[in-house]
Amino acid sequence: AAMSPGISNCLFASNLRVPRGIYIGPETAGDLLVIERLSNRRSAYGAISALWDGNGDGVSDEDERVELYYGEAQLNQGIAVRDGFLFASSNSTVYRWPYAPGQRTRLDLNQQRVVIKGISADGHGGAPRGHTT
């Protein structure tokens, strides 16, 4: 497909698991945050990773990424950063964690908070078990 003038594309990262959303902005100090939905035959998990290009080659190599979160929250929807917090959502819940710009250490699970719960879970939003895409 043709790109508009001034726009280009490239492969920045590979070997991701099941990426569902990305976020980059001034709040991430240039790191690309990726939300991933992971599952096996018995359960589903979520992960958030930070990717960067430390050597300036235009690619996030395997040693230029870190997993910020891995856990039972079945993250599969949105991701955003605002006012010192990272927000991520599952099909029915929005979570938040304290986050510092360019953070490359694990999110503190003791500081994990539910911000919104029951998104469409009552059936009035058209998705009785929550929203998925």
N, C-alpha and C positions, 0 to 999 in steps of 0.2 A: 504494500500500500504506500502511496505517496504521502510524504510529510509536508506540512505547510512550511513556507520559507521561515528560517530561523529556528525551526524545531528539529530535533534529532532524537534518535533512540539508540540504546545499547543494552547489552546484557550486563547488569550490575551484579547479580548474585545468582548462583545455581545451588543445587542440592538442598533446597528448602523442602520442608515436609509437606504440609498442606496449607500454604499461605492463604489467608482470607481477607487481610486488610493491611494497609501500610500507612505510616504517618512520618512526615518529615517537616520540620519547621524550626524557627529560631529557638524553641524550647528544647530541642534535641541536640543542639550544638552541631548540626550537620549529620548526625547519625540517622539512619533509616530504621524505624521501628516496624517490626513485622509481627502480626498476630497470626497464630497457626492453630488449626484444629487437628488434634491427634486422636486416634482411636485404635483399639484392638478389638478382638471379638467380644470382650466382656464389658468394656467401659470406654468412656471418652475423656480426653484431657485437653487442656489448652496450654499454649506456650506463647511467650513474647520474647523476641530476640532483638538485639541492637546490632546493626551492621554498619560498617564504615569502610573507607578506603584509606588506609594508613600509609600505603606506599605510593599513592598517586597514580596508579595504573588504570584507574577508571573502573575497577572491579573490587567487590568485597570478597577477598579470599577467605578460606576456611579459618585462618588465624586472625581475621579481622571481623569477628562476630562473637557475641556472647549471649547466652540465654539468661534473660532477666527474670523470667517466671516459667515454671512448669508446675502444673497442679490440676486439681480436680475441677476447677471452674472450666466448664466446657466453652472456652472462648471461641467464637466463630463469627463475630459481627464487626463492631466498630472498635477503633482505637484512636485516642486523642490525648494531648497533653495541654494542661492549662493550670495556671496559678500554682505551680509546684506539685501537681498531681498527674499521674498517668491514669487514664480511664480506659477500660476495655469491657466488652460486653459479650454475654452468651445470648442464647435465644430468648431468655426471659429476665436477665439480671445485668445491671451495670455495676462494675467494681471499680475501686480506685485504690491507688497506692501512692505514698510520697515518692517523688521523682525529681532528681536534680538534672539540669541540662548536661547532656553528654554522659549520663550515668552508665557505667559498664559493670556494675555489680548487681547481684540479685536483689530483686524487690523484697522488702521486709514483709513476710507473710503475717507477722503479728500486727502489722499496720494495715492489712487488707480490710477494706470496708465495703459494704453493700450500699450503693447510692440509690439505686432503683431496683425494685423487685416486682415480679408479677407482670412483666410486659406482655400484654395480650393473653395472659394465662387464664383469665376468667372467661374467655370465649367471646367477649364483646368486641375484640379487635380482629376477629376473623381467624385467629390461630389459637385454639384451645390449649395447646401445650406450649405456647410461646411462638416466637417468630423464627423461621429459618429460611435460608436462601440456598 
